[in-house]
Amino acid sequence: MFRIFAFDAGVLVGAGRGLGDGRDCAYLCDIAVLPTYQAQGVGKQIMARLLRLAAGHRKIILYAAPGKEGFYKRLGFRRMKTAMAVFPNPEAAVAGGYLEA
Ligand SMILES: CC(C)(COP(=O)(O)OP(=O)(O)OC[C@H]1O[C@@H](n2cnc3c(N)ncnc32)[C@H](O)[C@@H]1OP(=O)(O)O)[C@@H](O)C(=O)NCCC(=O)NCCS
């Protein structure tokens, strides 16, 4: 439903997207900034625009890559107590820090 691309002189340097039902729930995913462009505010701008596009949904959810929680906390996200997921390779997801063992 939503996609944001960040360009520098025609070069794609960041992206993010969101799936939503237009009313109740929106899910933001795959926020990524090219390493050489990180820590310059690009990710924050992508998120700000996605949040504007998703405004009106009763809940906006995402899950962070391990170690990136602070990035989303600064933007107002709070840890969910009951989040659960099915991954195609649960062992790899445990090893990667995404799932409880
Ligand atoms: C996570 C990511 C999108 C952040 O984008 P970025 O452009 O580097 O972040 P910004 O420069 O916009 O940072 C915005 C704020 O978040 C903070 N921040 C960034 N990464 C952080 C982290 N890992 N933990 C805590 N705070 C973080 C910055 O210090 C900054 O704070 P400020 O507003 O007080 O100055 C980027 O590091 C990235 O693409 N990482 C690899 C892919 C990835 O892991 N994506 C997340 C999937 S969940």
The ligand as an SDF file (V2000), in Angstrom:
LIG
                    3D

 48 50  0  0  0  0  0  0  0  0999 V2000
   18.0550    0.9150   10.7220 C   0  0  0  0  0  0  0  0  0  0  0  0
   18.3220    1.9190    9.6190 C   0  0  0  0  0  0  0  0  0  0  0  0
   17.1520    1.9050    8.6190 C   0  0  0  0  0  0  0  0  0  0  0  0
   18.4240    3.3280   10.2360 C   0  0  0  0  0  0  0  0  0  0  0  0
   18.5650    4.2860    9.1950 O   0  0  0  0  0  0  0  0  0  0  0  0
   19.5840    5.5080    9.3290 P   0  0  0  0  0  0  0  0  0  0  0  0
   19.3920    6.3730    8.1440 O   0  0  0  0  0  0  0  0  0  0  0  0
   20.9520    4.9840    9.5800 O   0  0  0  0  0  0  0  0  0  0  0  0
   19.0660    6.2010   10.6670 O   0  0  0  0  0  0  0  0  0  0  0  0
   18.9390    7.7810   10.9510 P   0  0  0  0  0  0  0  0  0  0  0  0
   20.2620    8.4270   10.6170 O   0  0  0  0  0  0  0  0  0  0  0  0
   17.7450    8.3180   10.2770 O   0  0  0  0  0  0  0  0  0  0  0  0
   18.7410    7.7570   12.5260 O   0  0  0  0  0  0  0  0  0  0  0  0
   17.5890    8.3180   13.1560 C   0  0  0  0  0  0  0  0  0  0  0  0
   17.7930    8.2580   14.6580 C   0  0  0  0  0  0  0  0  0  0  0  0
   17.8310    6.8870   15.0890 O   0  0  0  0  0  0  0  0  0  0  0  0
   19.0420    6.6460   15.7900 C   0  0  0  0  0  0  0  0  0  0  0  0
   19.4720    5.2870   15.4580 N   0  0  0  0  0  0  0  0  0  0  0  0
   19.8440    4.8060   14.2490 C   0  0  0  0  0  0  0  0  0  0  0  0
   20.1480    3.4880   14.3290 N   0  0  0  0  0  0  0  0  0  0  0  0
   19.9610    3.1410   15.6380 C   0  0  0  0  0  0  0  0  0  0  0  0
   20.1020    1.9230   16.3720 C   0  0  0  0  0  0  0  0  0  0  0  0
   20.4970    0.7880   15.7690 N   0  0  0  0  0  0  0  0  0  0  0  0
   19.8090    1.9400   17.6980 N   0  0  0  0  0  0  0  0  0  0  0  0
   19.4110    3.0900   18.3170 C   0  0  0  0  0  0  0  0  0  0  0  0
   19.2480    4.2700   17.6660 N   0  0  0  0  0  0  0  0  0  0  0  0
   19.5240    4.2970   16.3490 C   0  0  0  0  0  0  0  0  0  0  0  0
   20.0130    7.7080   15.2860 C   0  0  0  0  0  0  0  0  0  0  0  0
   21.0330    7.9510   16.2340 O   0  0  0  0  0  0  0  0  0  0  0  0
   19.0980    8.8940   15.1180 C   0  0  0  0  0  0  0  0  0  0  0  0
   18.8420    9.5130   16.3570 O   0  0  0  0  0  0  0  0  0  0  0  0
   18.4860   11.0950   16.4570 P   0  0  0  0  0  0  0  0  0  0  0  0
   17.1900   11.2890   15.7090 O   0  0  0  0  0  0  0  0  0  0  0  0
   18.3560   11.3250   17.9100 O   0  0  0  0  0  0  0  0  0  0  0  0
   19.6240   11.8090   15.8010 O   0  0  0  0  0  0  0  0  0  0  0  0
   19.6760    1.6300    8.8990 C   0  0  0  0  0  0  0  0  0  0  0  0
   20.6850    1.5390    9.8630 O   0  0  0  0  0  0  0  0  0  0  0  0
   19.6860    0.3660    8.0420 C   0  0  0  0  0  0  0  0  0  0  0  0
   19.2870    0.3870    6.8750 O   0  0  0  0  0  0  0  0  0  0  0  0
   20.1890   -0.7430    8.6060 N   0  0  0  0  0  0  0  0  0  0  0  0
   20.3210   -1.9970    7.8490 C   0  0  0  0  0  0  0  0  0  0  0  0
   18.9710   -2.5860    7.4970 C   0  0  0  0  0  0  0  0  0  0  0  0
   18.1290   -2.7820    8.7300 C   0  0  0  0  0  0  0  0  0  0  0  0
   18.5690   -3.3810    9.7090 O   0  0  0  0  0  0  0  0  0  0  0  0
   16.9120   -2.2590    8.6610 N   0  0  0  0  0  0  0  0  0  0  0  0
   15.9870   -2.3690    9.7690 C   0  0  0  0  0  0  0  0  0  0  0  0
   15.0960   -3.5220    9.5540 C   0  0  0  0  0  0  0  0  0  0  0  0
   14.0530   -3.6790   10.9440 S   0  0  0  0  0  0  0  0  0  0  0  0
  1  2  1  0
  2  3  1  0
  2  4  1  0
  2 36  1  0
  4  5  1  0
  5  6  1  0
  6  7  2  0
  6  8  1  0
  6  9  1  0
  9 10  1  0
 10 11  2  0
 10 12  1  0
 10 13  1  0
 13 14  1  0
 14 15  1  0
 15 16  1  0
 15 30  1  0
 16 17  1  0
 17 18  1  0
 17 28  1  0
 18 19  1  0
 18 27  1  0
 19 20  2  0
 20 21  1  0
 21 22  1  0
 21 27  2  0
 22 23  1  0
 22 24  2  0
 24 25  1  0
 25 26  2  0
 26 27  1  0
 28 29  1  0
 28 30  1  0
 30 31  1  0
 31 32  1  0
 32 33  2  0
 32 34  1  0
 32 35  1  0
 36 37  1  0
 36 38  1  0
 38 39  2  0
 38 40  1  0
 40 41  1  0
 41 42  1  0
 42 43  1  0
 43 44  2  0
 43 45  1  0
 45 46  1  0
 46 47  1  0
 47 48  1  0
M  END
$$$$
